[in-house]
């Protein structure tokens, strides 16, 4: 799943649960969304194993998606100002929701081939609930709308 829906779901979790459990639930939500919701995202794993690098179009999609997620998080952080604990909570909940993907960055972009990381990346890839571009994008839009609905409660 793209970064933006992961971040939005994490922010909704932070609104609905106390911080301690929200951080854990945001982390778990990453795997629930990736493994249970059919979705589309750039195919880093396939590209990397075929071409020994991630394609430029995939990098561009990931960059734009990450930028949108960053601006989303910044929006919530600024809305919480001057409540420093709430501001930190927004940052941390999004961090924990994105951590499973952040862990993969050294593998794809810095040549880190440690056994545990290779095993983790393969596990993530094998358990993704993948879908074609149309249906996989639609499920992400539905996820985004559901998270927005929860945020507006």
C-alpha positions in Angstrom: 0.0 0.0 0.0 1.2 3.5 -0.6 2.5 5.7 2.2 -0.3 8.2 2.1 -3.1 5.7 3.1 -0.8 4.2 5.8 -0.2 7.7 7.3 -3.9 8.6 7.2 -4.9 5.4 8.9 -2.3 6.0 11.5 -3.6 9.5 12.2 -7.1 8.1 12.6 -5.8 5.5 15.0 -4.1 8.3 17.0 -7.4 10.1 17.3 -9.3 7.0 18.5 -6.8 5.4 20.9 -4.5 6.4 23.7 -1.0 7.2 22.5 0.7 4.1 24.0 -1.7 1.7 22.2 -2.0 4.0 19.1 1.7 3.6 18.3 1.5 -0.2 18.5 -1.8 -0.3 16.6 -0.3 2.0 13.9 2.6 -0.4 13.5 0.3 -3.4 13.3 -2.0 -1.5 10.9 0.8 -1.5 8.3 0.8 -5.2 8.1 -3.0 -5.5 8.2 -3.3 -3.1 5.3 -0.5 -4.6 3.3 -1.5 -8.2 3.8 -5.3 -8.0 3.9 -6.3 -5.2 1.6 -5.6 -5.8 -2.1 -3.7 -2.8 -3.4 -1.3 -1.6 -6.0 2.0 0.1 -5.5 5.3 0.3 -7.3 7.0 -3.2 -7.6 10.3 -2.5 -6.0 11.0 -6.1 -5.2 10.3 -7.4 -8.8 12.3 -4.5 -10.4 15.2 -5.0 -8.0 15.4 -8.7 -8.6 15.1 -8.4 -12.4 17.2 -5.3 -13.0 19.3 -5.0 -9.8 17.7 -1.5 -9.2 14.4 0.1 -8.7 13.0 1.9 -11.8 12.9 5.7 -12.1 9.1 5.7 -12.5 8.7 3.7 -9.3 11.1 6.0 -7.5 9.1 9.0 -8.7 5.8 7.5 -7.5 7.3 6.7 -4.1 8.8 10.2 -3.9 5.5 11.9 -4.6 3.6 9.6 -2.3 6.1 10.2 0.5 5.9 13.9 -0.1 2.1 13.9 0.2 2.4 11.8 3.4 4.9 14.3 4.8 2.7 17.2 4.0 -0.3 15.4 5.5 1.6 14.8 8.7 2.9 18.3 8.8 -0.7 19.6 8.5 -1.8 17.6 11.5 1.3 18.6 13.5 0.7 22.3 12.8 -3.0 22.0 13.7 -1.9 20.6 17.1 0.5 23.6 17.8 1.3 24.5 20.6 0.3 21.1 22.1 3.8 19.6 22.0 2.7 16.1 23.1 0.0 15.9 20.5 2.4 17.2 17.8 5.0 14.5 18.8 2.2 11.9 18.9 1.2 12.6 15.3 4.9 12.3 14.2 5.4 9.1 16.1 2.2 7.4 15.1 3.0 8.0 11.4 6.6 6.9 11.9 5.5 3.6 13.5 2.9 3.1 10.7 5.6 3.6 8.0 8.5 1.8 9.9 7.9 -1.6 8.1 8.6 0.1 4.8 11.4 2.3 6.1 13.3 -0.8 7.2 13.5 -1.8 3.5 15.2 1.4 2.3 18.8 0.1 2.9 18.0 -3.1 1.0 16.8 -1.3 -2.1 18.9 1.8 -2.2 22.1 1.2 -0.2 23.1 -2.4 -1.2 22.5 -3.7 2.3 22.2 -7.5 1.9 22.2 -8.7 5.5 20.5 -12.0 5.8 17.8 -10.8 8.3 16.9 -7.9 5.9 16.7 -10.1 2.9 14.4 -12.4 4.8 12.3 -9.6 5.9 12.0 -8.0 2.4 11.1 -11.4 0.9 8.5 -12.0 3.7 6.9 -8.6 3.0 6.8 -9.2 -0.7 5.3 -12.7 -0.4 2.5 -11.6 1.8 1.4 -8.4 0.0 -2.3 -8.5 -1.1 -1.6 -7.2 -4.6 -4.1 -6.1 -7.1 -4.0 -4.5 -10.6 -3.7 -0.7 -10.9 -7.4 0.0 -11.2 -8.7 -2.2 -8.3 -5.6 -1.7 -6.2 -5.9 2.1 -6.5 -9.6 1.9 -5.8 -9.1 0.0 -2.5 -6.6 2.7 -1.5 -9.1 5.4 -2.2 -11.7 3.6 -0.1 -9.1 3.2 2.7 -8.3 6.9 2.5 -12.0 7.8 2.6 -12.6 5.5 5.6 -9.7 7.1 7.5 -11.0 10.6 6.7 -14.4 9.6 8.0 -12.9 8.3 11.2 -10.9 11.6 11.6 -14.1 13.6 11.2 -16.0 11.8 13.9 
